[in-house]
Amino acid sequence: MTSERLPFDQAEYDRRLLMTRMAMALAGLDALFVSDPANMQWLTGYDAWTFNHHQGAIILQDADPIWWGRQQDTQGAMHTVWMPEGCVIGYESDLVSSMERHPIEDLARHISGLGVQNLGIEMDSQHFSAKGFSVLLQVLPDVGFADATGMVNLQRAIKSAPEIAFMRKAAAISDSVMQGVMKYADVGMAKNQLVALAYRDAMQGVDDAWGDYPAMPPMLPSGSDPAAGLLTWSGSPLVAGEDMTFSFSGCYRRYHAPLCRTIFLGEVSDEKRRAEAALIESLDAGIAAATAGSKVGDVAKAFAGPLGHGDDNGNGFGGLIGIAYPPNMEDDVISLNADSEAVLEPNMTFHVCPTLSVSGASVGIGQSIRISEDGAAEVFGGVSPKFATK
């Protein structure tokens, strides 16, 4: 079966499966259970809002992946995965939300039938529970288990050319949304109304790039709220003289390219103009340092320097991006922290977002980038990093 909804050709999925199987072999695994929906999508094409229930993909060394989930979701799987119908299996509805039985009992039965000896599990996935693992231990006492958290995520870190093309489309949507927000935002406007317009522009997309739902909602703290930077919105009005930090990501075929800008509803103080200059200098320095072969820790320090954090203090400047599902926008396997020994490779993609605290509130500038084959990183999108004023 080849779904018409698949975003990539079969060669791309074969490449991904080969990379994953090589990683499994190095870890001594003959099977891998993938529960992270982004990893499921990357390997199988599966794309549906069903990640609030137990589901996953069983990756084997010598056979096609097996999609496993609720019986009622099997039709969605057959419409989106590249594998044949026989590789789509569902568990019955009496296992859903049951206090007496657990869906993982059904998964264990299938794994037992496959003769698996060493099974990798994404132990730290937000979509795999401690209860689920306890069931596996009870039902499969002769199977060896290993923590495979991050195994597939690391294979996803370096993007293919078709993936980069999708991310550029997501970045075009991000730009469109941000330009609209800068246009629409005005004193007295309710925040929920601004978000409604942002979502409208995001879903309309740009040219042939239609918008998909993002992994995270818009964040738009204003006034003193930016000190708590992950606030969403309310019905409160935008206030004259306050600044608002707006963070959002366009999404195309589940690929993201986040963008963050600060908007002032009035005059910008000298203190915040100095902060703006430091943030832009930080962004420029970090992007210039983000070259193939560089250590991630050195890039984090480059971001930190202009902000006065010191030469060896730089944490939380961003992380890997690409495919994402709620609630995570970034992959945690490589983060822009000063102590990271990871090495940048061409076509890794990151969201970077230096911030500064000014008068008790945070201001920031966030950008999505691609590590280039030569020289500084490519910046996705074209919205000016300067503070916008209304």
N, C-alpha and C positions, 0 to 999 in steps of 0.2 A: 504494500500500500504506500502510495506517495501522496500525501495530503497537499491539496492546492493552497493551503494556508501556510505551508512551510516557508520561512523567510530565506532559507539557503538551499543550495543544491546538495545532492547526496555526497559529493566529494568533500564538502565542508564537514558534514557529520562524520564521515569516515575518518577524517583527519583528527577530529576531536576524540573519537573513540579510541584511535590508536594511541594518542598521547596519554589518555587516561589508563589504558591497559598497561602501558609501559610503566607508569607510576605505580600501578597495582602490583606488577611483577617485582619491582624493586622493593616493595613493602611485604612481599611474600603472600599476597592475597589472591585467591582464586575467584572472589566475588566481592562486590562493593554495593552497599545499599545507600543510595543517594536520596536524601530527604529535603535538602535545600531546593526550593522551587526554581531558583536561578540556575542551579546546576542541572536540575531535571530538564529545564528548557534548553540549555546549551547542548546537552547530550542527545535529547530525543525530539525536541521541537514542541513538547507539551506546553500549552499555554491556556490556562483557565483559572478562574477564581475559586479554587478548591483547596488551597493550601492551609485553610483553617481546619482541615480534617487530616487524618493519617493517610499518607500517600507516599510514593517514592518510585524510584527506578532501580532495578536490580541489574548491575553491570557485570557481565561474565567475560571470561577470557576467550571463549571459543563459540559464542552464540550472540545473537542480537540482544540488545537490552530488553528487559521486561518492564512495562509500565504496570504499577500496582496501585489501586485506590478503590474508592467506593464503586459499587456496581453502577449506581446512577451516573457516575462520571465517566464510564467507559466510552460512551458515545462521543463525549468531548475529546477523549484521548484519541479515538480513531479518526477524528477530524483534524487532529493537529500533529500527531507523531509520524515519523517516517517508517516505523517498523510495521510488519504485517499484523493482521488482526489477531493472530494467535499469540502475539506478544503483549496483548492487553488483557489483564485479568483484574476482576473486581471482587471485593468482599461484600457479603450480604448486608442488608440494612439493619438486621438485628444486632450487628456489631457496632453500629454507630451510636455514640452517646450512651453506651450501656455501662452500668455499674457492675454487672455480673461477668461479662466477657470483654475481651479487648481485641481490636482489629489486628494487632501485631500477632495474635495467635494464628490468624490466617496467613500472614506473611511468613511466619516460622514454618508453617506446613509446606509452603511452596519452596522455601529455601532448603528444607529437609529433602524434598523430592528432587532437588537439583544436585544433591550430593556434595554440597559445599563443605569444605573443611576449615577454611580461614576466611572470615567475613570482616570487611571493613565497614565501619559505621561512622557517620558524621555526628560524633557524640555531643559536640557543642552547638549543633544546629538548633535554632529556635523552633524548628519544625519536627524535632524528634525528642520524645519525652523520657524521663527517668523511668516511668512506669513501663514504657515500651521496651526499654532495654532489660528491665527486670523480667519481663515476659519472655524475651528471647533467651535469657540465661536459663530460665526454668524449662522451656520447651526444647531448647537445643543444647543440652549439657555437653555434647561431644564436639561442638563447633568451637573453634578458636576465634576470639573477637579482638579487633584492633581499632584504635581511634584513628579514623581517616578524615577528621575535621581539616578542611583546607586543601585536601588533595586535589579535588576538581577545581576549586577556586584558583589554585596556583596555575593549573593548565589554562584557565581562562584569562590569566593576567596579560598575556601577549595576544593582541587582537590580530585577526586576519584582515586583509584588505576589505572584504565585504562588511566586516564588523565596523571598521573605521568609517566606511561610507555611511553606515546607519548612525553612528555617533555624530557625524557632521550634520546629518538631518535633525537629530535630536537637539544639537546646538543651535541650529537655525530656529527651531521652535522656542528654545530658551530665550534667544535674542528677541524674537517677536513678542513673547510674553513680557519680558523686561521693558522693552520699548513702550508697550502698551501701558504697563503699570506706571512708568514715568510720565506718561501722557495723562492717564486718568486720575491719578492721585491728587487730591485737593483738600484743602481745609474744610472740615465738616462732613466729608464723605465717610460713611460707615465702612469699617474694615471688611465686613462680610460682602459688601457691594463691590469693593475693589477685588476681592478674591474671586467673586463670581465672574467678573470681566476677565481676570487672568485665566481662569479655567476655560472660559469660552474660547479665548485665543489659543490656549494650549490644545484643546480638542480639535479646533479647526485646522491646526497645523499650518504648514507652509508649502505651497505648491503641491507636489505629489506626496509630501511627507505628512500623513495624517497623524493626529495626536492620540496617544494612548494614555491611560491613567498612570501617574508617576508613583514611585515607590514611597515617597514622602509627600505630605501636603505642603502648601506654601507656609513659610515662616515669616512673620512680619511684625516683630516687636518694635515698639516706638516709644519715645520719651525715655523714661527710666527703665522700661521693660527690656531693652537690649542687654541688660546685665544678665537676664535669663534668656539666652539667645534662641532656645527652641520653643518659644511660645508660638502658637498658631494665630488664630484671630478671634475676634468677638464682634459684637455689634457697636462697639464704641467708635466715636468719630475720630478722624485724624485732626490733630491739634496744631494750630499755628505756632511756629517756632520750634517744633519738635522734629527730630530725625527718625527715619524708619529704615531698618535694614530688612530688605526683601530677598528671601532665598527661595529658589524654585528650580525645578528641572523639567525641561521638555523631555518627552519620551516617545521614541519611535521603535516599534517592534520590540519593546521591552528594554531598549538601549537608552541610557541616560547621559546627559551632559549638563550637570548642575551649574547654576549661575547665582551670584550674590552681589547685590549693589546696595549702597546707602543713599537714601533720598531725603533731602531737607525741605521742610515746608516753611521756608523763610530764609533768612540770612545765615550763613555758616560762620561760626566764630573763628577767630584766629587760632585758638587752641585746636579746633577740629580740622582746620586747614593744614595745620602742622601734622596732625594725625593722618590726614589724607595723603600728604606727601610721603610720609614714612611707610604707609601701607603700599603705595604704588612702587616705591623703591624696593620694598620687601618682595612684592610680586615680581618685579623685573629681575631682581637678584636671584630669586629662587628659580624662575623659569630659565634664566641664563645658565644656572648651575645644573639644571635637570637634563643632563646629556647622557647618552648611552654609555655604559661602563662606569658611571659615577655611583658612589654609595648613597643610598637613601638618606642616611644620617648626615652626610655632608650637605645634601640639598636642604634638609631641614634647618641646618645651621645657617645656610645662606638666607633662608627666609627670616630666621630669627635676628640676624645681625642688625639690619636697619631699624628693628623695633626696640632695640635696647635690651634684648633678652640675654646678651652675652654670647660669646663664641661657642660655648658648648651647652647651651640651653635652648632647645627648640623642640617642642612637642605639640602634637595635635594640629598640624598644618594641613592635613588631608589624608586621602586614601585612594585605593584603586576604585575605579568605576567601570561600568559596562552594563551588562544585564542586571536588572534588579527587580525585586518584588517587595511589597510591604513586609516588614517595617524597615528594611535596611536599604539605604542608597549606596553605601560603600562596602567593599569587601575589607575585612579586618586582617587579611593575611599579610598585607604590606601597608603600613601606615607611615606617614612622613614624620617620624620621630628621630631625635638626635642620636639615639642609641641603636638605631637600626643598621644592621650590617648587610641588608639586602642590596643587590646591585641592579641598577636600572637597565632595561633592555629595550630596543626599538619596539614601538607599538604597544608599550604599556601605556595605560591611560589613567589619569588621576584627576581628582577634584582638589584644588588647593585653595585655602581660604585663610590668609593672615588676618588677625583681628587685634584691636587695641582697646583698652579701657580708657575712656575720657570722661571725667566728671561723673564717675559712677555708672557709666553706660558703655556698652561695647559698640564699636563701629567696625565694619569689615568689608573686604572685597574678595569675592570668590570667583574662581575661574576653572574651567576644565581644560586639560592639556593632554597632548600626546607626545611621548618620547620619540624624537626623530632619529633617523639613521645617522645623521651628522648634525652637529651644532645644537643650538638651544631647542627646547621643546616647542612644538606647534601649539598655538593657542586656538581652541575651538571658539568660533563666534567672533563678533566684532563690536560689541557694546563697549563704549568707553569705560575704563575703570574709575574715572573721576566721580566724585560725589555729584549727584544730580540735585538741582534746586528747582523749587516750584514757587 
